[in-house]
Amino acid sequence: MCPLKERVRDAIGVRMFTVLAWVPERRALRRVHSRHPVEYPVGGEKSVVVAVGWLEECIAAQQPYFGPDHAAAVRGLFADHET
């Protein structure tokens, strides 16, 4: 995972780097890597309540999500944004 994180950091900068795996039978995301493991522990899961289009882009089209660095973007995507 480190080479990917380093490439992303070098290309666009990183404040938070989290990798989530889709668990379709529960419509949930499982965290498989976290730059902030105390706040966002590896193995943690969350049910998907996200903005329209996010699932289609990230799950169906298998495209990564590179979020803008501001709270409004996170609030618009994830129900657990206050964490």
N, C-alpha and C positions, 0 to 999 in steps of 0.2 A: 504494500500500500504506500510506502514512503515515496517511491519514485513518482507515482501519480500525484501525490500531494505536492511534492516539490515542483513538478512541471506546472501544475495549476497555480501554485504560489508565484512562480517565476513569470508566468504568462499574464495573469490577471490580478494577482494578489489574493490573500485569503485571511479572513478574520475567523471564520468558522468553517471547518471541513468535516462533513458528516457523510457517510455512505449508508444508504438505506436499501434493504432488500424487500421486494414485494412478496407478501404472503397472501395469495389470491383467495384461498378458502376462508380467510378471516377478513378480507379487505383491509389488511393492516400493513404497516411498514415496520420492519425489524432493523434496528441499528446494528451494523456490522463493523463500523469504524467511527470513531469520534475524536475530534481534536480536544474536546472538553468532556472527558469521561466522567467527571463528578456530576456535572449538571445534566449530561446526556449519555448515560452509561451504555456500553456495548451490550447487546442482547435485549435492550429495552424495546418495547413495541408500542405503537400507537395506531388507533383506528384512523382510517382516512376520512377526514372532513376537510377537504381542500378546495381551492378555487376551481371553477369550471375551466376545463382545458388542461389542467396540470396533469391529471391521470392519463389523458390521451397522449400528451407530449412525452411524459416520462415513462409510463408503463407500456402503452400500446406502441408508440413510435420508438421507444427505447433511447430517448435522447436525455442527456444529463441536464440538470437544472443548475444554472449559475445565477444565484440570486443577487440582486443589487444590495448594496451595503446600507440599507436603511430599514427602520422598524416598520414603516408602512407596507413595504413589500412582503415582509414576513407575516404581518397581521392579515394581509389579503390572501395568504395561501394556507396557513396552518392554524387550526383551532387552538392549539396549545402554545401559541406565540408568546404568552407571558412568561414562560419558563426561560 
